[in-house]
Amino acid sequence: MFGRHIKEVRVNKGLSLREFCRQLGEDASNWSKVERELVAPPQDRQKLERIADILGIKKGGERNKVFDMASVDAGHIPEYVMTDKEVLKALPMFFRTVGSVKPTAEELAQLIENIKKGA
C-alpha cells in the first residue's frame, strides 16, 4: 500500500528513483525494496514528512493518508486511533466485522451512533 502509493506519486512527478533517493538521503536499492513492499516503510515522523515534502504531498488529508499507510504497512494502528478512547472502544467490533464475525444488534446500534457523532 505505502510503497506502491509512493512509487506512483514519484513516477507521476517525473522523479527518478535515484533522484528521489538522493534528495531523501537513502540508498536506491534499499528504497526500491520499500516501493516493492519487500520491507516495511519508515516509521520516523521526520522521515515521512521529508518524503511527503519531496513529493509535494500537501499537509492535511493526503499527507495523513500516507502516514496512515506507513503505520498500517508496518503492522501498527495509527497513533491518533490509539489515543482516541471512543474509537479505541469500537475497534473490537470493527475487527470482528472485518473478520466476518457479525456484530450484535447492540454493537451495530452503537457503531451507528458513533458514526453520527463523528467519533
PyMOL commands that set and color helices and strands:
alter all, ss='L'
color gray80, all
select helices_A, chain A and resi 2-12+17-24+28-35+45-55+61-73+79-82+85-98+105-117
alter helices_A, ss='H'
color red, helices_A
deselect
rebuild
show_as cartoon
